[in-house]
Every structure is written in structure tokens, then in C-alpha cells.
Amino acid sequence: MTIRLEDKDREILEEAAKEEGTGLSSFIRQLAAAEAKRLWTAKVRQEFEEIAKYIASNPEAQAEIEDWGSADWEDLGDDEEFANWFK
């Protein structure tokens, strides 16, 4: 992947990378990974909101959810990485 930056933007990023004690490429990878995580989390939350609105407006869906019972987060195990996605 090639990323073209304005000179001033590159200078700002290089300075920030230096302050973090890392190279520019590593710093940009970290920024991109953090943004990808933020975008994914926002998408999942939006999907959950849409599902909740549907359930709230649909008695048939509410009845089906009531049949399921409540979620037990313990059943998901100790996957700390999974849990961290929702923080």
C-alpha cells in the first residue's frame, strides 16, 4: 500500500512517531488499526441498535426473545480480546 501525504501532514506524523519512539510506518499502522477497530465497533453498535428497535416495535420478536432468556456473558469464556472490542 502506498500513502501519499502532504509534506506538512508527513512532518506532523513523523514528529508524533518520534515522540512515541517508533518509526513512521509503525505509527501509521497503529493509527490505521485503531481507526479500523473504532469503525468496526461503531458498525456493530449500529447493528445492535437497529435490532433493538426492531424488537421493541415487533411483539412477535419480543416473544421470541423472551423464550431465549437472558444472555450469560460467562458462556463466552475468558476471551479478553473479545471483551475489549466492546469497551
PDB file with one MODEL, atoms N, CA, C and O in Angstrom:
MODEL        1
ATOM      1  N   MET A   1       0.853  -1.162   0.000  1.00  0.00           N
ATOM      2  CA  MET A   1       0.000   0.000   0.000  1.00  0.00           C
ATOM      3  C   MET A   1       0.907   1.234   0.000  1.00  0.00           C
ATOM      4  O   MET A   1       1.915   1.281   0.704  1.00  0.00           O
ATOM      5  N   THR A   2       0.541   2.192  -0.771  1.00  0.00           N
ATOM      6  CA  THR A   2       1.262   3.459  -0.809  1.00  0.00           C
ATOM      7  C   THR A   2       0.320   4.557  -0.351  1.00  0.00           C
ATOM      8  O   THR A   2      -0.826   4.643  -0.791  1.00  0.00           O
ATOM      9  N   ILE A   3       0.820   5.384   0.532  1.00  0.00           N
ATOM     10  CA  ILE A   3       0.025   6.507   1.025  1.00  0.00           C
ATOM     11  C   ILE A   3       0.760   7.788   0.695  1.00  0.00           C
ATOM     12  O   ILE A   3       1.912   7.974   1.089  1.00  0.00           O
ATOM     13  N   ARG A   4       0.099   8.661  -0.022  1.00  0.00           N
ATOM     14  CA  ARG A   4       0.695   9.951  -0.350  1.00  0.00           C
ATOM     15  C   ARG A   4       0.172  10.985   0.648  1.00  0.00           C
ATOM     16  O   ARG A   4      -1.034  11.136   0.846  1.00  0.00           O
ATOM     17  N   LEU A   5       1.104  11.679   1.259  1.00  0.00           N
ATOM     18  CA  LEU A   5       0.749  12.689   2.246  1.00  0.00           C
ATOM     19  C   LEU A   5       1.289  14.042   1.834  1.00  0.00           C
ATOM     20  O   LEU A   5       2.316  14.142   1.163  1.00  0.00           O
ATOM     21  N   GLU A   6       0.590  15.072   2.241  1.00  0.00           N
ATOM     22  CA  GLU A   6       1.124  16.420   2.093  1.00  0.00           C
ATOM     23  C   GLU A   6       2.359  16.519   2.988  1.00  0.00           C
ATOM     24  O   GLU A   6       2.439  15.856   4.022  1.00  0.00           O
ATOM     25  N   ASP A   7       3.312  17.345   2.586  1.00  0.00           N
ATOM     26  CA  ASP A   7       4.554  17.471   3.356  1.00  0.00           C
ATOM     27  C   ASP A   7       4.291  17.819   4.818  1.00  0.00           C
ATOM     28  O   ASP A   7       4.898  17.234   5.716  1.00  0.00           O
ATOM     29  N   LYS A   8       3.402  18.755   5.053  1.00  0.00           N
ATOM     30  CA  LYS A   8       3.115  19.185   6.422  1.00  0.00           C
ATOM     31  C   LYS A   8       2.503  18.042   7.237  1.00  0.00           C
ATOM     32  O   LYS A   8       2.851  17.853   8.403  1.00  0.00           O
ATOM     33  N   ASP A   9       1.595  17.285   6.624  1.00  0.00           N
ATOM     34  CA  ASP A   9       0.991  16.146   7.322  1.00  0.00           C
ATOM     35  C   ASP A   9       2.049  15.102   7.671  1.00  0.00           C
ATOM     36  O   ASP A   9       2.050  14.549   8.771  1.00  0.00           O
ATOM     37  N   ARG A  10       2.939  14.842   6.735  1.00  0.00           N
ATOM     38  CA  ARG A  10       4.022  13.876   6.979  1.00  0.00           C
ATOM     39  C   ARG A  10       4.907  14.349   8.127  1.00  0.00           C
ATOM     40  O   ARG A  10       5.287  13.555   8.987  1.00  0.00           O
ATOM     41  N   GLU A  11       5.235  15.629   8.142  1.00  0.00           N
ATOM     42  CA  GLU A  11       6.065  16.174   9.223  1.00  0.00           C
ATOM     43  C   GLU A  11       5.387  15.985  10.580  1.00  0.00           C
ATOM     44  O   GLU A  11       6.030  15.596  11.555  1.00  0.00           O
ATOM     45  N   ILE A  12       4.102  16.259  10.633  1.00  0.00           N
ATOM     46  CA  ILE A  12       3.348  16.108  11.882  1.00  0.00           C
ATOM     47  C   ILE A  12       3.372  14.646  12.334  1.00  0.00           C
ATOM     48  O   ILE A  12       3.613  14.362  13.508  1.00  0.00           O
ATOM     49  N   LEU A  13       3.126  13.730  11.412  1.00  0.00           N
ATOM     50  CA  LEU A  13       3.114  12.312  11.749  1.00  0.00           C
ATOM     51  C   LEU A  13       4.500  11.807  12.142  1.00  0.00           C
ATOM     52  O   LEU A  13       4.632  11.009  13.070  1.00  0.00           O
ATOM     53  N   GLU A  14       5.530  12.270  11.442  1.00  0.00           N
ATOM     54  CA  GLU A  14       6.895  11.870  11.796  1.00  0.00           C
ATOM     55  C   GLU A  14       7.259  12.335  13.201  1.00  0.00           C
ATOM     56  O   GLU A  14       7.889  11.605  13.966  1.00  0.00           O
ATOM     57  N   GLU A  15       6.857  13.551  13.527  1.00  0.00           N
ATOM     58  CA  GLU A  15       7.139  14.090  14.858  1.00  0.00           C
ATOM     59  C   GLU A  15       6.404  13.281  15.931  1.00  0.00           C
ATOM     60  O   GLU A  15       6.975  12.960  16.974  1.00  0.00           O
ATOM     61  N   ALA A  16       5.155  12.958  15.670  1.00  0.00           N
ATOM     62  CA  ALA A  16       4.375  12.171  16.628  1.00  0.00           C
ATOM     63  C   ALA A  16       4.968  10.768  16.784  1.00  0.00           C
ATOM     64  O   ALA A  16       5.028  10.237  17.893  1.00  0.00           O
ATOM     65  N   ALA A  17       5.405  10.174  15.677  1.00  0.00           N
ATOM     66  CA  ALA A  17       6.022   8.844  15.729  1.00  0.00           C
ATOM     67  C   ALA A  17       7.306   8.884  16.555  1.00  0.00           C
ATOM     68  O   ALA A  17       7.567   7.994  17.364  1.00  0.00           O
ATOM     69  N   LYS A  18       8.086   9.912  16.340  1.00  0.00           N
ATOM     70  CA  LYS A  18       9.339  10.058  17.077  1.00  0.00           C
ATOM     71  C   LYS A  18       9.050  10.182  18.575  1.00  0.00           C
ATOM     72  O   LYS A  18       9.746   9.582  19.394  1.00  0.00           O
ATOM     73  N   GLU A  19       8.025  10.958  18.932  1.00  0.00           N
ATOM     74  CA  GLU A  19       7.643  11.116  20.340  1.00  0.00           C
ATOM     75  C   GLU A  19       7.212   9.779  20.956  1.00  0.00           C
ATOM     76  O   GLU A  19       7.413   9.541  22.147  1.00  0.00           O
ATOM     77  N   GLU A  20       6.620   8.916  20.129  1.00  0.00           N
ATOM     78  CA  GLU A  20       6.181   7.591  20.587  1.00  0.00           C
ATOM     79  C   GLU A  20       7.333   6.585  20.576  1.00  0.00           C
ATOM     80  O   GLU A  20       7.200   5.470  21.081  1.00  0.00           O
ATOM     81  N   GLY A  21       8.449   6.988  20.001  1.00  0.00           N
ATOM     82  CA  GLY A  21       9.598   6.094  19.929  1.00  0.00           C
ATOM     83  C   GLY A  21       9.451   5.006  18.888  1.00  0.00           C
ATOM     84  O   GLY A  21       9.958   3.899  19.066  1.00  0.00           O
ATOM     85  N   THR A  22       8.769   5.308  17.815  1.00  0.00           N
ATOM     86  CA  THR A  22       8.534   4.324  16.758  1.00  0.00           C
ATOM     87  C   THR A  22       8.774   4.967  15.393  1.00  0.00           C
ATOM     88  O   THR A  22       8.874   6.189  15.276  1.00  0.00           O
ATOM     89  N   GLY A  23       8.863   4.139  14.383  1.00  0.00           N
ATOM     90  CA  GLY A  23       9.023   4.643  13.026  1.00  0.00           C
ATOM     91  C   GLY A  23       7.700   5.104  12.449  1.00  0.00           C
ATOM     92  O   GLY A  23       6.632   4.785  12.971  1.00  0.00           O
ATOM     93  N   LEU A  24       7.785   5.852  11.374  1.00  0.00           N
ATOM     94  CA  LEU A  24       6.583   6.398  10.748  1.00  0.00           C
ATOM     95  C   LEU A  24       5.636   5.300  10.282  1.00  0.00           C
ATOM     96  O   LEU A  24       4.429   5.388  10.508  1.00  0.00           O
ATOM     97  N   SER A  25       6.171   4.262   9.631  1.00  0.00           N
ATOM     98  CA  SER A  25       5.308   3.180   9.137  1.00  0.00           C
ATOM     99  C   SER A  25       4.572   2.487  10.271  1.00  0.00           C
ATOM    100  O   SER A  25       3.371   2.237  10.173  1.00  0.00           O
ATOM    101  N   SER A  26       5.289   2.176  11.348  1.00  0.00           N
ATOM    102  CA  SER A  26       4.653   1.529  12.505  1.00  0.00           C
ATOM    103  C   SER A  26       3.594   2.430  13.115  1.00  0.00           C
ATOM    104  O   SER A  26       2.520   1.969  13.501  1.00  0.00           O
ATOM    105  N   PHE A  27       3.903   3.714  13.200  1.00  0.00           N
ATOM    106  CA  PHE A  27       2.962   4.665  13.783  1.00  0.00           C
ATOM    107  C   PHE A  27       1.686   4.741  12.951  1.00  0.00           C
ATOM    108  O   PHE A  27       0.583   4.735  13.497  1.00  0.00           O
ATOM    109  N   ILE A  28       1.835   4.812  11.648  1.00  0.00           N
ATOM    110  CA  ILE A  28       0.665   4.878  10.762  1.00  0.00           C
ATOM    111  C   ILE A  28      -0.133   3.579  10.832  1.00  0.00           C
ATOM    112  O   ILE A  28      -1.363   3.612  10.795  1.00  0.00           O
ATOM    113  N   ARG A  29       0.556   2.421  10.934  1.00  0.00           N
ATOM    114  CA  ARG A  29      -0.149   1.145  11.098  1.00  0.00           C
ATOM    115  C   ARG A  29      -0.976   1.145  12.377  1.00  0.00           C
ATOM    116  O   ARG A  29      -2.117   0.684  12.383  1.00  0.00           O
ATOM    117  N   GLN A  30      -0.399   1.664  13.463  1.00  0.00           N
ATOM    118  CA  GLN A  30      -1.121   1.735  14.729  1.00  0.00           C
ATOM    119  C   GLN A  30      -2.356   2.633  14.608  1.00  0.00           C
ATOM    120  O   GLN A  30      -3.431   2.296  15.103  1.00  0.00           O
ATOM    121  N   LEU A  31      -2.188   3.778  13.944  1.00  0.00           N
ATOM    122  CA  LEU A  31      -3.329   4.678  13.746  1.00  0.00           C
ATOM    123  C   LEU A  31      -4.417   4.003  12.918  1.00  0.00           C
ATOM    124  O   LEU A  31      -5.601   4.095  13.239  1.00  0.00           O
ATOM    125  N   ALA A  32      -4.001   3.323  11.844  1.00  0.00           N
ATOM    126  CA  ALA A  32      -4.974   2.659  10.969  1.00  0.00           C
ATOM    127  C   ALA A  32      -5.692   1.527  11.700  1.00  0.00           C
ATOM    128  O   ALA A  32      -6.901   1.356  11.543  1.00  0.00           O
ATOM    129  N   ALA A  33      -4.957   0.756  12.495  1.00  0.00           N
ATOM    130  CA  ALA A  33      -5.570  -0.344  13.240  1.00  0.00           C
ATOM    131  C   ALA A  33      -6.576   0.194  14.264  1.00  0.00           C
ATOM    132  O   ALA A  33      -7.660  -0.367  14.422  1.00  0.00           O
ATOM    133  N   ALA A  34      -6.220   1.265  14.949  1.00  0.00           N
ATOM    134  CA  ALA A  34      -7.131   1.861  15.929  1.00  0.00           C
ATOM    135  C   ALA A  34      -8.391   2.387  15.247  1.00  0.00           C
ATOM    136  O   ALA A  34      -9.493   2.239  15.774  1.00  0.00           O
ATOM    137  N   GLU A  35      -8.229   2.993  14.086  1.00  0.00           N
ATOM    138  CA  GLU A  35      -9.392   3.512  13.358  1.00  0.00           C
ATOM    139  C   GLU A  35     -10.261   2.372  12.837  1.00  0.00           C
ATOM    140  O   GLU A  35     -11.488   2.460  12.877  1.00  0.00           O
ATOM    141  N   ALA A  36      -9.637   1.307  12.351  1.00  0.00           N
ATOM    142  CA  ALA A  36     -10.403   0.148  11.880  1.00  0.00           C
ATOM    143  C   ALA A  36     -11.221  -0.443  13.025  1.00  0.00           C
ATOM    144  O   ALA A  36     -12.383  -0.805  12.835  1.00  0.00           O
ATOM    145  N   LYS A  37     -10.624  -0.543  14.209  1.00  0.00           N
ATOM    146  CA  LYS A  37     -11.335  -1.053  15.378  1.00  0.00           C
ATOM    147  C   LYS A  37     -12.498  -0.133  15.735  1.00  0.00           C
ATOM    148  O   LYS A  37     -13.593  -0.609  16.036  1.00  0.00           O
ATOM    149  N   ARG A  38     -12.274   1.176  15.703  1.00  0.00           N
ATOM    150  CA  ARG A  38     -13.330   2.137  16.014  1.00  0.00           C
ATOM    151  C   ARG A  38     -14.484   2.015  15.023  1.00  0.00           C
ATOM    152  O   ARG A  38     -15.650   2.020  15.418  1.00  0.00           O
ATOM    153  N   LEU A  39     -14.158   1.905  13.735  1.00  0.00           N
ATOM    154  CA  LEU A  39     -15.189   1.780  12.702  1.00  0.00           C
ATOM    155  C   LEU A  39     -15.979   0.488  12.869  1.00  0.00           C
ATOM    156  O   LEU A  39     -17.205   0.493  12.751  1.00  0.00           O
ATOM    157  N   TRP A  40     -15.286  -0.622  13.142  1.00  0.00           N
ATOM    158  CA  TRP A  40     -15.953  -1.906  13.322  1.00  0.00           C
ATOM    159  C   TRP A  40     -16.881  -1.851  14.523  1.00  0.00           C
ATOM    160  O   TRP A  40     -18.025  -2.300  14.448  1.00  0.00           O
ATOM    161  N   THR A  41     -16.395  -1.304  15.632  1.00  0.00           N
ATOM    162  CA  THR A  41     -17.204  -1.209  16.837  1.00  0.00           C
ATOM    163  C   THR A  41     -18.439  -0.344  16.602  1.00  0.00           C
ATOM    164  O   THR A  41     -19.533  -0.683  17.053  1.00  0.00           O
ATOM    165  N   ALA A  42     -18.265   0.767  15.899  1.00  0.00           N
ATOM    166  CA  ALA A  42     -19.402   1.645  15.590  1.00  0.00           C
ATOM    167  C   ALA A  42     -20.424   0.911  14.724  1.00  0.00           C
ATOM    168  O   ALA A  42     -21.630   1.066  14.914  1.00  0.00           O
ATOM    169  N   LYS A  43     -19.941   0.118  13.779  1.00  0.00           N
ATOM    170  CA  LYS A  43     -20.843  -0.644  12.911  1.00  0.00           C
ATOM    171  C   LYS A  43     -21.632  -1.673  13.715  1.00  0.00           C
ATOM    172  O   LYS A  43     -22.842  -1.810  13.538  1.00  0.00           O
ATOM    173  N   VAL A  44     -20.946  -2.392  14.596  1.00  0.00           N
ATOM    174  CA  VAL A  44     -21.612  -3.402  15.421  1.00  0.00           C
ATOM    175  C   VAL A  44     -22.642  -2.745  16.328  1.00  0.00           C
ATOM    176  O   VAL A  44     -23.756  -3.247  16.470  1.00  0.00           O
ATOM    177  N   ARG A  45     -22.275  -1.622  16.942  1.00  0.00           N
ATOM    178  CA  ARG A  45     -23.232  -0.924  17.819  1.00  0.00           C
ATOM    179  C   ARG A  45     -24.446  -0.456  17.037  1.00  0.00           C
ATOM    180  O   ARG A  45     -25.569  -0.546  17.533  1.00  0.00           O
ATOM    181  N   GLN A  46     -24.243   0.045  15.820  1.00  0.00           N
ATOM    182  CA  GLN A  46     -25.360   0.479  14.982  1.00  0.00           C
ATOM    183  C   GLN A  46     -26.267  -0.700  14.660  1.00  0.00           C
ATOM    184  O   GLN A  46     -27.491  -0.576  14.700  1.00  0.00           O
ATOM    185  N   GLU A  47     -25.670  -1.838  14.341  1.00  0.00           N
ATOM    186  CA  GLU A  47     -26.465  -3.030  14.041  1.00  0.00           C
ATOM    187  C   GLU A  47     -27.268  -3.468  15.269  1.00  0.00           C
ATOM    188  O   GLU A  47     -28.437  -3.837  15.149  1.00  0.00           O
ATOM    189  N   PHE A  48     -26.638  -3.426  16.455  1.00  0.00           N
ATOM    190  CA  PHE A  48     -27.361  -3.767  17.680  1.00  0.00           C
ATOM    191  C   PHE A  48     -28.528  -2.810  17.909  1.00  0.00           C
ATOM    192  O   PHE A  48     -29.610  -3.239  18.309  1.00  0.00           O
ATOM    193  N   GLU A  49     -28.318  -1.522  17.660  1.00  0.00           N
ATOM    194  CA  GLU A  49     -29.389  -0.540  17.827  1.00  0.00           C
ATOM    195  C   GLU A  49     -30.546  -0.829  16.882  1.00  0.00           C
ATOM    196  O   GLU A  49     -31.709  -0.737  17.275  1.00  0.00           O
ATOM    197  N   GLU A  50     -30.232  -1.177  15.636  1.00  0.00           N
ATOM    198  CA  GLU A  50     -31.283  -1.491  14.668  1.00  0.00           C
ATOM    199  C   GLU A  50     -32.060  -2.730  15.096  1.00  0.00           C
ATOM    200  O   GLU A  50     -33.283  -2.777  14.963  1.00  0.00           O
ATOM    201  N   ILE A  51     -31.356  -3.726  15.607  1.00  0.00           N
ATOM    202  CA  ILE A  51     -32.022  -4.941  16.079  1.00  0.00           C
ATOM    203  C   ILE A  51     -32.913  -4.613  17.275  1.00  0.00           C
ATOM    204  O   ILE A  51     -34.054  -5.071  17.350  1.00  0.00           O
ATOM    205  N   ALA A  52     -32.390  -3.819  18.209  1.00  0.00           N
ATOM    206  CA  ALA A  52     -33.174  -3.447  19.397  1.00  0.00           C
ATOM    207  C   ALA A  52     -34.432  -2.686  19.007  1.00  0.00           C
ATOM    208  O   ALA A  52     -35.496  -2.927  19.577  1.00  0.00           O
ATOM    209  N   LYS A  53     -34.332  -1.765  18.037  1.00  0.00           N
ATOM    210  CA  LYS A  53     -35.504  -1.014  17.579  1.00  0.00           C
ATOM    211  C   LYS A  53     -36.529  -1.953  16.947  1.00  0.00           C
ATOM    212  O   LYS A  53     -37.732  -1.813  17.165  1.00  0.00           O
ATOM    213  N   TYR A  54     -36.040  -2.908  16.167  1.00  0.00           N
ATOM    214  CA  TYR A  54     -36.947  -3.869  15.537  1.00  0.00           C
ATOM    215  C   TYR A  54     -37.673  -4.680  16.605  1.00  0.00           C
ATOM    216  O   TYR A  54     -38.891  -4.851  16.551  1.00  0.00           O
ATOM    217  N   ILE A  55     -36.911  -5.174  17.574  1.00  0.00           N
ATOM    218  CA  ILE A  55     -37.516  -5.985  18.634  1.00  0.00           C
ATOM    219  C   ILE A  55     -38.524  -5.155  19.424  1.00  0.00           C
ATOM    220  O   ILE A  55     -39.611  -5.634  19.750  1.00  0.00           O
ATOM    221  N   ALA A  56     -38.161  -3.909  19.730  1.00  0.00           N
ATOM    222  CA  ALA A  56     -39.053  -3.042  20.505  1.00  0.00           C
ATOM    223  C   ALA A  56     -40.364  -2.774  19.770  1.00  0.00           C
ATOM    224  O   ALA A  56     -41.398  -2.565  20.404  1.00  0.00           O
ATOM    225  N   SER A  57     -40.326  -2.778  18.449  1.00  0.00           N
ATOM    226  CA  SER A  57     -41.527  -2.456  17.680  1.00  0.00           C
ATOM    227  C   SER A  57     -42.288  -3.692  17.196  1.00  0.00           C
ATOM    228  O   SER A  57     -43.314  -3.560  16.529  1.00  0.00           O
ATOM    229  N   ASN A  58     -41.803  -4.880  17.522  1.00  0.00           N
ATOM    230  CA  ASN A  58     -42.404  -6.088  16.987  1.00  0.00           C
ATOM    231  C   ASN A  58     -42.724  -7.067  18.127  1.00  0.00           C
ATOM    232  O   ASN A  58     -41.817  -7.698  18.669  1.00  0.00           O
ATOM    233  N   PRO A  59     -44.001  -7.195  18.492  1.00  0.00           N
ATOM    234  CA  PRO A  59     -44.381  -8.099  19.588  1.00  0.00           C
ATOM    235  C   PRO A  59     -43.961  -9.553  19.354  1.00  0.00           C
ATOM    236  O   PRO A  59     -43.614 -10.261  20.299  1.00  0.00           O
ATOM    237  N   GLU A  60     -43.993  -9.989  18.107  1.00  0.00           N
ATOM    238  CA  GLU A  60     -43.595 -11.354  17.789  1.00  0.00           C
ATOM    239  C   GLU A  60     -42.104 -11.566  18.103  1.00  0.00           C
ATOM    240  O   GLU A  60     -41.719 -12.601  18.648  1.00  0.00           O
ATOM    241  N   ALA A  61     -41.283 -10.587  17.757  1.00  0.00           N
ATOM    242  CA  ALA A  61     -39.851 -10.662  18.052  1.00  0.00           C
ATOM    243  C   ALA A  61     -39.613 -10.609  19.557  1.00  0.00           C
ATOM    244  O   ALA A  61     -38.736 -11.303  20.073  1.00  0.00           O
ATOM    245  N   GLN A  62     -40.388  -9.788  20.263  1.00  0.00           N
ATOM    246  CA  GLN A  62     -40.256  -9.705  21.721  1.00  0.00           C
ATOM    247  C   GLN A  62     -40.552 -11.048  22.367  1.00  0.00           C
ATOM    248  O   GLN A  62     -39.847 -11.480  23.279  1.00  0.00           O
ATOM    249  N   ALA A  63     -41.588 -11.696  21.891  1.00  0.00           N
ATOM    250  CA  ALA A  63     -41.957 -13.002  22.447  1.00  0.00           C
ATOM    251  C   ALA A  63     -40.845 -14.026  22.200  1.00  0.00           C
ATOM    252  O   ALA A  63     -40.539 -14.839  23.072  1.00  0.00           O
ATOM    253  N   GLU A  64     -40.256 -13.981  21.034  1.00  0.00           N
ATOM    254  CA  GLU A  64     -39.181 -14.926  20.725  1.00  0.00           C
ATOM    255  C   GLU A  64     -37.968 -14.681  21.629  1.00  0.00           C
ATOM    256  O   GLU A  64     -37.350 -15.629  22.115  1.00  0.00           O
ATOM    257  N   ILE A  65     -37.637 -13.420  21.849  1.00  0.00           N
ATOM    258  CA  ILE A  65     -36.516 -13.083  22.726  1.00  0.00           C
ATOM    259  C   ILE A  65     -36.799 -13.540  24.153  1.00  0.00           C
ATOM    260  O   ILE A  65     -35.907 -14.056  24.826  1.00  0.00           O
ATOM    261  N   GLU A  66     -38.017 -13.358  24.613  1.00  0.00           N
ATOM    262  CA  GLU A  66     -38.378 -13.794  25.965  1.00  0.00           C
ATOM    263  C   GLU A  66     -38.214 -15.306  26.112  1.00  0.00           C
ATOM    264  O   GLU A  66     -37.850 -15.790  27.184  1.00  0.00           O
ATOM    265  N   ASP A  67     -38.481 -16.054  25.035  1.00  0.00           N
ATOM    266  CA  ASP A  67     -38.301 -17.506  25.068  1.00  0.00           C
ATOM    267  C   ASP A  67     -36.832 -17.890  25.220  1.00  0.00           C
ATOM    268  O   ASP A  67     -36.524 -18.942  25.780  1.00  0.00           O
ATOM    269  N   TRP A  68     -35.934 -17.057  24.732  1.00  0.00           N
ATOM    270  CA  TRP A  68     -34.494 -17.345  24.801  1.00  0.00           C
ATOM    271  C   TRP A  68     -33.962 -17.205  26.216  1.00  0.00           C
ATOM    272  O   TRP A  68     -33.046 -17.927  26.610  1.00  0.00           O
ATOM    273  N   GLY A  69     -34.523 -16.291  26.977  1.00  0.00           N
ATOM    274  CA  GLY A  69     -33.971 -15.990  28.288  1.00  0.00           C
ATOM    275  C   GLY A  69     -32.908 -14.910  28.149  1.00  0.00           C
ATOM    276  O   GLY A  69     -32.775 -14.299  27.089  1.00  0.00           O
ATOM    277  N   SER A  70     -32.160 -14.677  29.205  1.00  0.00           N
ATOM    278  CA  SER A  70     -31.147 -13.621  29.161  1.00  0.00           C
ATOM    279  C   SER A  70     -29.795 -14.207  28.803  1.00  0.00           C
ATOM    280  O   SER A  70     -29.531 -15.389  29.028  1.00  0.00           O
ATOM    281  N   ALA A  71     -28.944 -13.361  28.241  1.00  0.00           N
ATOM    282  CA  ALA A  71     -27.595 -13.780  27.857  1.00  0.00           C
ATOM    283  C   ALA A  71     -26.746 -13.974  29.105  1.00  0.00           C
ATOM    284  O   ALA A  71     -26.846 -13.209  30.065  1.00  0.00           O
ATOM    285  N   ASP A  72     -25.926 -14.987  29.080  1.00  0.00           N
ATOM    286  CA  ASP A  72     -24.989 -15.230  30.178  1.00  0.00           C
ATOM    287  C   ASP A  72     -23.588 -15.005  29.636  1.00  0.00           C
ATOM    288  O   ASP A  72     -23.043 -15.854  28.930  1.00  0.00           O
ATOM    289  N   TRP A  73     -23.004 -13.856  29.969  1.00  0.00           N
ATOM    290  CA  TRP A  73     -21.681 -13.495  29.446  1.00  0.00           C
ATOM    291  C   TRP A  73     -20.616 -14.491  29.880  1.00  0.00           C
ATOM    292  O   TRP A  73     -19.562 -14.581  29.251  1.00  0.00           O
ATOM    293  N   GLU A  74     -20.874 -15.228  30.934  1.00  0.00           N
ATOM    294  CA  GLU A  74     -19.918 -16.241  31.382  1.00  0.00           C
ATOM    295  C   GLU A  74     -19.750 -17.323  30.312  1.00  0.00           C
ATOM    296  O   GLU A  74     -18.684 -17.929  30.201  1.00  0.00           O
ATOM    297  N   ASP A  75     -20.797 -17.562  29.533  1.00  0.00           N
ATOM    298  CA  ASP A  75     -20.731 -18.589  28.494  1.00  0.00           C
ATOM    299  C   ASP A  75     -19.745 -18.234  27.394  1.00  0.00           C
ATOM    300  O   ASP A  75     -19.335 -19.103  26.624  1.00  0.00           O
ATOM    301  N   LEU A  76     -19.360 -16.963  27.310  1.00  0.00           N
ATOM    302  CA  LEU A  76     -18.426 -16.544  26.270  1.00  0.00           C
ATOM    303  C   LEU A  76     -16.986 -16.888  26.631  1.00  0.00           C
ATOM    304  O   LEU A  76     -16.094 -16.775  25.791  1.00  0.00           O
ATOM    305  N   GLY A  77     -16.756 -17.301  27.854  1.00  0.00           N
ATOM    306  CA  GLY A  77     -15.416 -17.671  28.274  1.00  0.00           C
ATOM    307  C   GLY A  77     -14.618 -16.460  28.704  1.00  0.00           C
ATOM    308  O   GLY A  77     -15.170 -15.389  28.957  1.00  0.00           O
ATOM    309  N   ASP A  78     -13.331 -16.643  28.781  1.00  0.00           N
ATOM    310  CA  ASP A  78     -12.430 -15.602  29.270  1.00  0.00           C
ATOM    311  C   ASP A  78     -11.671 -14.941  28.130  1.00  0.00           C
ATOM    312  O   ASP A  78     -10.512 -14.562  28.303  1.00  0.00           O
ATOM    313  N   ASP A  79     -12.275 -14.800  27.015  1.00  0.00           N
ATOM    314  CA  ASP A  79     -11.593 -14.205  25.863  1.00  0.00           C
ATOM    315  C   ASP A  79     -11.491 -12.704  26.058  1.00  0.00           C
ATOM    316  O   ASP A  79     -12.396 -11.956  25.687  1.00  0.00           O
ATOM    317  N   GLU A  80     -10.390 -12.272  26.639  1.00  0.00           N
ATOM    318  CA  GLU A  80     -10.200 -10.852  26.949  1.00  0.00           C
ATOM    319  C   GLU A  80     -10.210  -9.996  25.684  1.00  0.00           C
ATOM    320  O   GLU A  80     -10.738  -8.884  25.695  1.00  0.00           O
ATOM    321  N   GLU A  81      -9.638 -10.496  24.610  1.00  0.00           N
ATOM    322  CA  GLU A  81      -9.618  -9.734  23.350  1.00  0.00           C
ATOM    323  C   GLU A  81     -11.036  -9.469  22.874  1.00  0.00           C
ATOM    324  O   GLU A  81     -11.351  -8.356  22.452  1.00  0.00           O
ATOM    325  N   PHE A  82     -11.909 -10.496  22.939  1.00  0.00           N
ATOM    326  CA  PHE A  82     -13.310 -10.319  22.533  1.00  0.00           C
ATOM    327  C   PHE A  82     -13.971  -9.262  23.380  1.00  0.00           C
ATOM    328  O   PHE A  82     -14.644  -8.376  22.853  1.00  0.00           O
ATOM    329  N   ALA A  83     -13.789  -9.338  24.694  1.00  0.00           N
ATOM    330  CA  ALA A  83     -14.414  -8.385  25.600  1.00  0.00           C
ATOM    331  C   ALA A  83     -13.910  -6.962  25.353  1.00  0.00           C
ATOM    332  O   ALA A  83     -14.677  -6.007  25.476  1.00  0.00           O
ATOM    333  N   ASN A  84     -12.647  -6.811  25.010  1.00  0.00           N
ATOM    334  CA  ASN A  84     -12.070  -5.491  24.787  1.00  0.00           C
ATOM    335  C   ASN A  84     -12.642  -4.785  23.573  1.00  0.00           C
ATOM    336  O   ASN A  84     -12.607  -3.555  23.515  1.00  0.00           O
ATOM    337  N   TRP A  85     -13.165  -5.513  22.608  1.00  0.00           N
ATOM    338  CA  TRP A  85     -13.762  -4.891  21.427  1.00  0.00           C
ATOM    339  C   TRP A  85     -14.987  -4.062  21.795  1.00  0.00           C
ATOM    340  O   TRP A  85     -15.364  -3.152  21.057  1.00  0.00           O
ATOM    341  N   PHE A  86     -15.605  -4.367  22.921  1.00  0.00           N
ATOM    342  CA  PHE A  86     -16.833  -3.692  23.288  1.00  0.00           C
ATOM    343  C   PHE A  86     -16.614  -2.602  24.324  1.00  0.00           C
ATOM    344  O   PHE A  86     -17.575  -2.084  24.893  1.00  0.00           O
ATOM    345  N   LYS A  87     -15.375  -2.253  24.570  1.00  0.00           N
ATOM    346  CA  LYS A  87     -15.075  -1.180  25.522  1.00  0.00           C
ATOM    347  C   LYS A  87     -14.949   0.133  24.805  1.00  0.00           C
ATOM    348  O   LYS A  87     -14.698   1.160  25.437  1.00  0.00           O
TER     349      LYS A  87
ENDMDL
END
